[in-house]
Amino acid sequence: MSDQLNRRKFLKKTSQAGLGIAFGGVALNSSAEQLLPALESYPFNLGKLEKVRIGMVGVGGMGTSHVHNFLKIEGCEIVAVCDIVESRVERAQKMAVDAGFKKPDGYSKGEYDFKRMCERDDIDLVFTATPWKWHVPVCLEAMNTGKHAATEVPAALTISECWQLIEISENTSKHCIMMENCNYDREEMIILNMVKKGLFGELLHARCGYLHDLRAVKHDMNGEGVWRRDWSMKRNGDLYPTHGLGPVAQCMDINRGNYFDYLVSFSTKTRGLNKYAINNFPHESPQVNEKFVLGDVVSTMIKTVNGETILVTHDTSNPRPYSRDILIQGTRGIVRKYPTPKIHIEGKSPGHRWEDLSVYKDEYYHTLWKQIEADAEGAGHGGMDYLEDYRLINALLNGLEPDMDVYDAAVLSAITELSEKSIASGGWPMQFPDFTRGMWKSRRTLPVMDVR
């Protein structure tokens, strides 16, 4: 009898929790509809710029890599550099002068000095490569002062922040672009080209993620560990979804005829970061006693409106080789990138066997890589960083829709809060807010597939 009573209490408790979560999902959409009107078409006036004048915010490792690229790309100039570390500003200034440009003005008077930089009237684009918590404040300040904004990933950390970026972007007619470099990797663009040309037939399923042993990075108090480890102590969800999901979303036409419907997330127990500290720091070190809430492996399954599924994995706390776990399955074949790029196409590949993706490289190598591969030589992450920077400047110079707009930034960044809520609820489904307010139903050509 007691077992039956306990079961009834459990079912009552979980059903009440489920109702609360379900209504919470509806509330996300309702508040959005009240905040902004429905969209019928792409809302931005895409005016051309004669030159893209850039203000950089954050010139540590990744920011400096972007500075290096912009100094090589025709049609842009860095006019201002902001960082809380003055020596980093000076390094970027020297890079510009050595490249033959006028010395950019420097801003390093505290965390909010980017606001003073944004007040200038000779900046067209503010680019931020700061720690995550500053991405939204910098982008909002940029757009509110009449500049386009570009940010490293993720663009936002909460649903509310996603809506803020959209609202200000639409109200000011200024772009807010998330710089997802993995969209431009060679293999990802070959796969994208294959998908768009129908090689895999109708898409069914994808797998992707961010699987990167960051234990040493998160415990390095001279680098990203200063701020990145902190998120592992505060949030249990997919903290970094866009590197794997960005390319997959493009393959599945997300925001361009398709949309993420809902997700379900689960996480394992948390062990890796604490075990690393115990094994690598003195017993009396404060790091040995730090407490983490991020599960070592976070698994998220997304269902799209058109019926595909996507498995997204986040694992940054365990010993493992790097992977973004890219895999696309269609009705005519399958392709994967890790551990080695392989493909199987029905009627072309040997039965039940993989082929090397390189067999198809000549036929499906993306036009963009063919055009500027030489210019990208030596740039960060195998050249893909250069391609993303080039495409950003190209869009602004020519008044073109960017490869990734504010709606893409929002829907991909929303994974973090939605996965966090799903995990906290015991795996309850979480519906995606419609950040496009219905515009996703209109098919738009992905700009990077219109390169001639």
C-alpha positions as CSV (number, residue, x, y, z in Angstrom):
1,M,0.0,0.0,0.0
2,S,2.8,2.4,0.9
3,D,4.5,1.7,-2.5
4,Q,1.2,2.7,-4.3
5,L,0.9,5.9,-2.3
6,N,4.6,6.8,-3.0
7,R,4.0,6.1,-6.7
8,R,0.8,8.3,-6.7
9,K,2.8,11.2,-5.0
10,F,5.5,10.8,-7.6
11,L,3.2,10.9,-10.5
12,K,1.3,13.9,-9.1
13,K,4.6,15.7,-8.5
14,T,6.0,15.1,-11.9
15,S,2.7,15.9,-13.7
16,Q,2.5,19.2,-11.9
17,A,6.2,19.9,-12.8
18,G,5.4,19.0,-16.4
19,L,2.5,21.4,-16.6
20,G,4.6,24.2,-15.2
21,I,7.3,23.5,-17.8
22,A,4.9,23.3,-20.6
23,F,3.2,26.6,-19.7
24,G,6.7,28.0,-19.3
25,G,7.4,27.1,-22.9
26,V,4.2,28.8,-24.1
27,A,5.1,31.9,-22.1
28,L,8.4,32.2,-23.9
29,N,6.6,32.4,-27.2
30,S,3.8,34.6,-25.9
31,S,6.2,37.2,-24.5
32,A,8.0,37.3,-27.8
33,E,4.8,38.0,-29.7
34,Q,3.9,40.8,-27.4
35,L,7.4,42.3,-27.6
36,L,7.8,42.4,-31.4
37,P,5.3,42.2,-34.3
38,A,5.2,39.3,-36.7
39,L,7.6,39.4,-39.7
40,E,6.6,38.8,-43.3
41,S,10.0,39.4,-44.9
42,Y,13.7,40.0,-44.1
43,P,13.6,43.3,-42.1
44,F,16.9,44.9,-42.8
45,N,17.9,47.7,-45.2
46,L,21.1,46.3,-46.6
47,G,23.0,49.5,-47.5
48,K,26.5,49.4,-49.0
49,L,29.6,50.8,-47.2
50,E,32.5,52.3,-49.1
51,K,34.9,51.1,-46.3
52,V,34.2,49.1,-43.2
53,R,35.7,51.0,-40.2
54,I,36.2,48.6,-37.3
55,G,36.3,49.1,-33.6
56,M,37.7,46.0,-31.9
57,V,36.7,45.1,-28.3
58,G,38.8,42.3,-26.7
59,V,42.2,41.6,-28.4
60,G,43.4,38.6,-26.5
61,G,44.2,35.4,-28.4
62,M,41.1,35.2,-30.6
63,G,40.7,38.9,-31.0
64,T,44.3,39.3,-32.1
65,S,43.7,36.5,-34.7
66,H,40.8,38.6,-36.1
67,V,43.0,41.7,-36.2
68,H,45.5,39.8,-38.2
69,N,42.8,38.8,-40.7
70,F,41.3,42.3,-41.0
71,L,44.7,43.8,-41.8
72,K,44.8,41.6,-44.9
73,I,41.2,42.0,-46.1
74,E,40.7,44.8,-48.6
75,G,38.0,47.4,-47.9
76,C,38.3,47.5,-44.1
77,E,40.4,49.4,-41.5
78,I,40.7,49.0,-37.7
79,V,40.3,52.5,-36.3
80,A,40.0,51.7,-32.6
81,V,41.0,49.0,-30.2
82,C,39.6,48.3,-26.7
83,D,40.8,45.9,-24.1
84,I,41.1,46.1,-20.3
85,V,44.8,45.0,-20.7
86,E,46.7,48.0,-22.1
87,S,49.6,45.9,-23.5
88,R,47.1,44.0,-25.7
89,V,45.8,47.3,-27.1
90,E,49.4,48.3,-27.8
91,R,50.1,45.0,-29.5
92,A,47.1,45.4,-31.8
93,Q,48.1,49.0,-32.6
94,K,51.6,47.9,-33.5
95,M,50.2,45.2,-35.8
96,A,48.1,47.8,-37.7
97,V,51.1,50.2,-38.0
98,D,53.4,47.5,-39.2
99,A,50.8,46.6,-41.8
100,G,50.9,50.1,-43.2
101,F,47.7,51.5,-41.5
102,K,47.2,54.5,-39.3
103,K,47.6,53.7,-35.6
104,P,44.2,52.8,-34.2
105,D,43.1,54.8,-31.1
106,G,43.3,52.8,-27.9
107,Y,40.7,52.3,-25.1
108,S,41.7,50.6,-21.9
109,K,40.2,52.6,-19.0
110,G,38.3,49.8,-17.4
111,E,35.6,47.2,-18.3
112,Y,33.1,49.7,-19.7
113,D,35.5,51.7,-21.9
114,F,34.0,50.1,-25.0
115,K,31.0,52.5,-24.4
116,R,33.4,55.5,-24.9
117,M,34.7,53.9,-28.1
118,C,31.1,53.3,-29.4
119,E,30.4,57.0,-29.1
120,R,32.7,57.7,-32.0
121,D,31.1,58.6,-35.4
122,D,33.8,57.0,-37.5
123,I,33.1,53.4,-36.7
124,D,30.8,51.2,-38.9
125,L,31.3,47.8,-37.1
126,V,32.1,46.9,-33.5
127,F,33.6,43.5,-33.2
128,T,33.8,41.8,-29.8
129,A,36.0,38.9,-28.8
130,T,35.6,39.3,-25.1
131,P,34.6,36.7,-22.4
132,W,31.0,35.5,-22.9
133,K,29.3,37.7,-20.4
134,W,30.3,40.9,-22.3
135,H,29.0,39.8,-25.8
136,V,25.5,41.1,-25.3
137,P,26.4,44.4,-23.6
138,V,29.0,45.3,-26.3
139,C,26.6,44.4,-29.1
140,L,23.7,46.3,-27.6
141,E,25.9,49.4,-27.1
142,A,27.2,49.1,-30.7
143,M,23.8,48.9,-32.3
144,N,22.3,51.6,-30.0
145,T,25.1,54.0,-31.2
146,G,24.5,53.3,-34.9
147,K,27.1,50.5,-35.5
148,H,26.8,47.0,-36.9
149,A,27.8,44.4,-34.3
150,A,29.7,41.1,-34.7
151,T,30.5,38.8,-31.8
152,E,32.4,35.7,-31.0
153,V,30.3,32.7,-30.0
154,P,28.0,32.3,-28.2
155,A,26.1,35.5,-29.1
156,A,24.0,35.3,-25.9
157,L,23.7,33.2,-22.7
158,T,19.9,33.5,-22.0
159,I,16.6,33.6,-24.0
160,S,16.1,37.2,-22.7
161,E,19.4,38.2,-24.1
162,C,18.6,36.7,-27.5
163,W,15.4,38.8,-27.6
164,Q,17.3,41.9,-26.7
165,L,19.7,41.4,-29.6
166,I,16.8,40.9,-32.0
167,E,14.8,43.9,-30.8
168,I,17.7,46.3,-30.9
169,S,18.9,45.0,-34.2
170,E,15.5,45.4,-35.8
171,N,14.9,48.8,-34.2
172,T,18.2,50.2,-35.4
173,S,18.4,48.3,-38.7
174,K,21.9,47.2,-37.7
175,H,23.2,43.7,-38.1
176,C,24.2,41.6,-35.1
177,I,26.3,38.7,-36.5
178,M,27.6,35.7,-34.6
179,M,31.0,34.7,-35.9
180,E,30.8,31.0,-36.1
181,N,34.1,30.0,-37.7
182,C,33.3,26.3,-37.9
183,N,30.7,27.0,-40.6
184,Y,33.6,27.8,-42.9
185,D,35.8,24.7,-42.3
186,R,36.7,22.9,-45.5
187,E,35.0,19.6,-44.7
188,E,31.9,21.3,-43.3
189,M,31.6,23.4,-46.5
190,I,32.1,20.3,-48.7
191,I,29.3,18.6,-46.8
192,L,27.1,21.6,-47.1
193,N,27.6,21.7,-50.8
194,M,26.8,18.0,-51.0
195,V,23.6,18.5,-49.0
196,K,22.4,21.5,-51.1
197,K,23.0,19.5,-54.3
198,G,20.9,16.6,-53.0
199,L,23.6,14.0,-52.8
200,F,22.2,12.6,-49.5
201,G,18.6,12.7,-50.6
202,E,16.2,13.9,-47.9
203,L,17.9,14.6,-44.6
204,L,16.8,12.6,-41.6
205,H,19.3,13.0,-38.8
206,A,22.5,14.7,-37.7
207,R,25.0,14.4,-35.0
208,C,27.3,17.2,-33.8
209,G,28.8,18.8,-30.8
210,Y,31.8,20.2,-29.0
211,L,34.0,17.5,-27.5
212,H,37.2,19.2,-26.4
213,D,39.3,18.4,-23.4
214,L,39.4,21.8,-21.7
215,R,40.4,20.6,-18.2
216,A,43.8,22.3,-18.4
217,V,42.3,25.5,-20.0
218,K,39.6,25.8,-17.3
219,H,42.2,25.5,-14.6
220,D,44.7,27.9,-16.1
221,M,44.4,31.2,-14.2
222,N,46.5,33.0,-16.7
223,G,44.1,32.4,-19.6
224,E,40.5,31.6,-20.3
225,G,40.3,29.7,-17.0
226,V,39.9,33.0,-15.3
227,W,36.4,33.3,-16.5
228,R,35.5,30.1,-18.4
229,R,35.7,27.7,-15.4
230,D,33.2,29.9,-13.6
231,W,30.4,28.9,-15.9
232,S,31.0,25.2,-15.1
233,M,30.3,26.1,-11.5
234,K,27.1,27.9,-12.2
235,R,25.2,26.2,-15.1
236,N,24.4,22.6,-16.1
237,G,23.6,22.7,-19.7
238,D,25.2,22.8,-23.2
239,L,27.4,25.9,-22.6
240,Y,28.9,25.9,-26.1
241,P,26.6,24.5,-28.7
242,T,27.3,26.5,-31.9
243,H,30.6,25.0,-33.2
244,G,29.0,21.7,-34.1
245,L,25.4,22.9,-34.5
246,G,26.1,25.9,-36.7
247,P,27.1,23.9,-39.8
248,V,24.3,21.3,-39.2
249,A,21.7,24.1,-38.9
250,Q,22.8,25.4,-42.3
251,C,22.5,21.9,-43.8
252,M,18.9,21.6,-42.4
253,D,17.8,25.1,-43.6
254,I,17.1,26.4,-40.1
255,N,15.5,29.8,-40.3
256,R,15.1,29.3,-44.0
257,G,12.2,27.0,-44.5
258,N,12.8,24.9,-41.3
259,Y,13.1,25.6,-37.6
260,F,14.0,23.9,-34.3
261,D,10.8,22.8,-32.7
262,Y,11.8,21.4,-29.3
263,L,14.7,19.8,-27.4
264,V,15.3,17.3,-24.6
265,S,18.6,17.3,-22.6
266,F,20.3,15.1,-20.1
267,S,23.6,15.4,-18.3
268,T,25.9,12.9,-16.6
269,K,27.3,13.4,-13.1
270,T,30.2,15.9,-12.8
271,R,33.6,14.4,-12.1
272,G,36.3,15.5,-14.6
273,L,37.2,19.0,-13.5
274,N,37.5,18.1,-9.9
275,K,39.5,14.9,-10.6
276,Y,41.9,17.0,-12.8
277,A,42.4,19.4,-9.9
278,I,43.1,16.6,-7.4
279,N,45.6,15.0,-9.7
280,N,47.4,18.3,-10.8
281,F,47.4,20.6,-7.8
282,P,48.7,20.4,-4.2
283,H,46.3,18.9,-1.7
284,E,45.9,22.3,0.0
285,S,45.1,24.2,-3.2
286,P,41.7,25.9,-3.3
287,Q,41.1,24.4,-6.7
288,V,41.0,20.9,-5.2
289,N,37.9,21.8,-3.2
290,E,36.0,23.7,-6.0
291,K,32.5,22.5,-6.7
292,F,31.2,22.1,-10.2
293,V,27.6,21.7,-11.4
294,L,28.2,21.1,-15.2
295,G,27.7,17.5,-16.1
296,D,30.7,16.0,-17.8
297,V,28.7,15.0,-20.8
298,V,25.5,16.9,-21.8
299,S,23.4,15.3,-24.5
300,T,20.7,17.2,-26.3
301,M,18.2,15.8,-28.9
302,I,16.5,18.4,-31.1
303,K,13.4,17.8,-33.2
304,T,13.0,20.1,-36.2
305,V,9.6,21.3,-37.5
306,N,10.3,19.4,-40.8
307,G,10.8,16.1,-38.8
308,E,14.6,15.7,-38.6
309,T,16.5,14.9,-35.4
310,I,19.8,16.3,-34.2
311,L,21.9,14.9,-31.4
312,V,24.2,17.6,-29.9
313,T,26.9,16.6,-27.3
314,H,28.9,18.9,-25.0
315,D,32.0,17.3,-23.3
316,T,34.8,19.6,-22.1
317,S,35.7,17.8,-18.9
318,N,37.2,14.5,-19.9
319,P,40.3,13.1,-21.6
320,R,39.6,12.7,-25.3
321,P,40.7,13.8,-28.8
322,Y,39.1,16.9,-30.2
323,S,35.9,16.4,-32.2
324,R,32.8,18.3,-33.4
325,D,31.2,14.9,-34.1
326,I,29.8,16.0,-37.5
327,L,27.5,13.4,-39.1
328,I,24.7,13.8,-41.6
329,Q,22.3,11.0,-42.5
330,G,19.9,11.2,-45.5
331,T,17.7,8.8,-47.4
332,R,20.5,8.2,-50.0
333,G,23.6,8.2,-47.8
334,I,25.6,9.3,-44.8
335,V,28.8,11.4,-44.2
336,R,30.9,12.0,-41.1
337,K,33.9,14.2,-40.3
338,Y,35.4,12.6,-37.2
339,P,37.6,10.7,-36.5
340,T,38.3,10.7,-40.3
341,P,36.1,12.1,-43.0
342,K,34.1,9.3,-44.5
343,I,31.1,9.0,-46.8
344,H,28.7,6.3,-48.1
345,I,26.3,7.0,-51.0
346,E,23.9,4.4,-52.1
347,G,24.6,3.3,-55.7
348,K,28.0,5.0,-55.6
349,S,30.0,3.6,-52.7
350,P,30.9,-0.1,-52.2
351,G,28.1,-1.9,-50.4
352,H,28.0,-1.4,-46.6
353,R,31.4,0.3,-46.7
354,W,32.8,3.8,-46.1
355,E,34.7,5.8,-48.7
356,D,37.2,8.6,-48.0
357,L,35.5,12.0,-48.4
358,S,38.5,13.1,-50.4
359,V,37.2,11.0,-53.3
360,Y,34.4,13.6,-53.8
361,K,36.5,16.7,-53.0
362,D,37.1,17.9,-56.5
363,E,33.4,17.7,-57.4
364,Y,32.0,19.3,-54.3
365,Y,34.8,21.6,-53.1
366,H,33.0,24.8,-52.2
367,T,33.4,27.8,-54.5
368,L,34.4,30.1,-51.7
369,W,37.4,27.9,-50.8
370,K,38.4,27.7,-54.4
371,Q,38.4,31.5,-54.6
372,I,40.3,32.6,-51.5
373,E,42.2,29.5,-50.3
374,A,45.5,31.2,-51.0
375,D,44.6,34.3,-49.0
376,A,43.5,32.1,-46.1
377,E,46.8,30.3,-45.9
378,G,48.3,30.6,-42.4
379,A,45.1,32.1,-40.8
380,G,43.7,30.6,-37.6
381,H,42.0,27.2,-37.4
382,G,43.2,26.0,-40.7
383,G,42.0,29.2,-42.6
384,M,38.4,29.1,-41.7
385,D,38.8,32.2,-39.4
386,Y,39.9,34.2,-42.5
387,L,36.9,33.0,-44.5
388,E,34.4,34.1,-41.8
389,D,36.1,37.5,-41.5
390,Y,36.2,37.9,-45.3
391,R,32.5,37.1,-45.7
392,L,31.6,39.6,-42.9
393,I,33.4,42.5,-44.7
394,N,32.1,41.4,-48.1
395,A,28.5,41.5,-46.9
396,L,28.9,45.0,-45.4
397,L,30.7,46.4,-48.4
398,N,28.2,45.1,-50.9
399,G,25.0,45.5,-48.9
400,L,24.4,41.8,-48.8
401,E,22.5,39.6,-46.3
402,P,25.2,38.1,-44.0
403,D,25.8,34.3,-43.9
404,M,24.6,34.3,-40.3
405,D,22.2,37.0,-39.0
406,V,20.7,37.9,-35.7
407,Y,18.0,35.2,-35.9
408,D,20.7,32.5,-36.5
409,A,22.6,33.9,-33.5
410,A,19.6,33.7,-31.3
411,V,18.3,30.3,-32.1
412,L,21.7,28.7,-31.8
413,S,22.6,30.5,-28.6
414,A,19.2,29.6,-27.0
415,I,20.3,26.0,-26.7
416,T,22.2,26.8,-23.5
417,E,19.2,28.0,-21.4
418,L,16.8,25.5,-23.0
419,S,19.1,22.5,-22.3
420,E,19.7,23.8,-18.8
421,K,15.9,23.9,-18.1
422,S,15.4,20.5,-19.6
423,I,18.1,19.0,-17.5
424,A,16.7,20.7,-14.3
425,S,13.3,19.3,-15.1
426,G,14.4,15.7,-15.4
427,G,14.5,15.7,-19.2
428,W,11.2,17.5,-20.0
429,P,10.9,18.8,-23.6
430,M,11.6,22.5,-24.1
431,Q,10.0,24.4,-27.0
432,F,12.1,26.9,-28.9
433,P,10.8,30.5,-29.0
434,D,10.1,31.6,-32.6
435,F,12.7,34.3,-32.8
436,T,11.8,35.0,-36.4
437,R,8.0,35.3,-35.6
438,G,7.1,33.1,-38.6
439,M,9.7,34.4,-41.1
440,W,11.5,31.0,-41.0
441,K,8.6,29.5,-43.1
442,S,9.8,31.5,-46.1
443,R,12.6,29.8,-47.9
444,R,15.7,32.1,-48.2
445,T,18.9,31.1,-50.0
446,L,21.7,30.7,-47.6
447,P,24.0,33.5,-48.7
448,V,27.2,31.4,-48.6
449,M,25.6,29.1,-51.2
450,D,25.2,32.0,-53.6
451,V,28.9,32.6,-54.1
452,R,29.8,33.0,-57.7
